[in-house]
Amino acid sequence: MALEKIKITDSAISTHVALPSIKVLRDTQNPLLQLRFKANRCIGVWRILYRNKWLKVGEWPETKTRDIRNSFSVLISKIRDNQEAKVTKDCFITIGDLLTWYKDRMADNANLSDQRKKDIKSSVKCHLMPRLGAVNLLDLDKNLLDKKFVWPLQKELAKSSVVKKFHMLKAAFTDAYDLDLLPNHPMATMKISDFGDFSEDAKESLLKPRMVPALLDEMSEQQLYLKMVCMLMLTLGTRIGETLAAKWRNINLTFDPAWDIPKQDTKTKKAMTIHLPAQVVQLLKQWKAYQKSGRYNGPFLFPHPNKKDSADYNVVQKDLHAFSSGEWCSHDLRKCARICWEEQGVDGLVAERMLNHELGKTTRAYTGKAFDLRFSALKSHCLWLEEQKENCFILNPRSTLTGDCGNGEVSLNAA
């Protein structure tokens, strides 16, 4: 058996295919790795030396050199445990390899909202990769994670954000381990509390019911798409992601008006139906009429300037930040709606259902069909809002439809 010791690369393998005297290639970089050609030489067998025995782990050209090198440490670990192993294209050597796989996998996850996919992509790029991308998977332990990730991160981000990034990293390991792409799960028993106190008290709403009259007045000076976003959240208590993802096909403005929010657009992954009071129906009809006058007949309530997607979450948040001068954020609109309902005498469980919060099975069973109570609460809330500002559900009482689409995003400009 003719043996050739070389640095194995795909191009080197291709060169030696034409040399029938060479039966085996031994890697000079890693003497435990070899490629043995089969009789027809179009196929080679990757083998790893373990306890004086060569074990098959894959075939060339299906398995490229890069795949075998990246997965070598994982394969050795599997061989130690099972005396056998097989390379796959999704084997990883660094946490960066794992994170790239997880990011791509989540991008194809039909159960995630577009905003959630963007959040994962951004977190991987901006926080996880810079701190952990080059770390070998076999080197990860609690001490390393604390020094390189959790403790540096808590200097820059809020506690809640650190918790989210930690859970995202753990989810990547869990998914890969469950699919047998990792020989072990180094984070299986880790909890964020292992690294310090990351619990936070529930944040108080920065918008109070007593501030609503002034807020409604200030809305009239804003871009009208922003008023639409604020009014829907302040009236219906929807989340910003649910609001921006809204599509006309899920909204019925005629018989039994309602907004069906699909599960992929909700944080809890539970579909929700909101029966719409007359004032909200009136507001939505005005917005739809304006979109048509501006030559937009697309599917979104709040289209992106390219008109192919929904509005950009970060752009809207930036506009809301400018509107509020940084004094409150989009979630405070939702919180304010909840406080208003409480002050208006809405039962707590009914209010939680109106917010589509996650409830226990028993609680859902008692409140799941109580849509009459929720609809009645919304009607009363709309009347209360009109008491604070009579024409708050008129999109722009000081102007007519101008057809001005601004920067490609449908909006109304005050006269």
Secondary structure by P-SEA (a helix, b strand, c coil): cccccccccaaaaaaacccccccbbbbcccccccccccccccbbbbbbbcccbbbbccccccccaaaaaaaaaaaaaaaaacccccccccccccaaaaaaaaaaaaaacccccaaaaaaaaaaaaccccccccccccccccaaaaaaccaaaaaacccaaaaaaaaaaaaaaaaaaaaacccccccccccccccccccccccccccccccaaaaaaaaaaaccaaaaaaaaaaaaccccaaaaaacccccccccccbbbbbccccccccbbbbbbccaaaaaaaaaaaaaaaaaccccccccccccccccccaaaaaaaaaaaacccccaaaaaaaaaaaaaaacccaaaaaaaacccccaaaaaacccaaaaaaaaaaaaaaaaaaaccccccccccccccccccccccccccc
